[in-house]
Amino acid sequence: MKTLLGFALVSITIAQAAEASPITYKCEASNGEVVADFIVDIDKRQIRWGSYTRYNIQSASDRFISAYEDNGRAIGGEVLVLDRLTGDYTRVALHMTSTEEEMKRGEPGQLTARKMTGRCEKQM
């Protein structure tokens, strides 16, 4: 009985350790276009989206991961929610955008919002 209990504890520990390493999700946008991978590192509380964006994980459950982009240099930012069960993701971005002419004239630009969705597959 003690051997069986010991084996069960070792199995659980190994499974948790395997899940703790960074996990790559291959993703495509809702229009079918292949987009950059999500690299999820729960231990570091970070998600990388290709080499473009780093998100700080705000909360993580067995089902959902919620993270935000801390750009620190611009008005606005981005929120990401990844459904670990289905692979569905939603990104919502809010940024100040300006045309080249507006920037030349020193105008503040316009606050714009975008919603992007898609689906990812966890790579083994």
Buried (B, 14 or more C-beta within 10 A) or exposed (E): EEEEEEEEEEEEEEEEEEEEEEBBBBBBBEEEEEBEBBBBBBEEBBBBBEEEBBBEBEEBEEEEBBBBBEEEEEEBBBBBBBBBEEBBBBBBBEBEEBEEEEEEEEEEEEEEEEEBEBBBEEEE
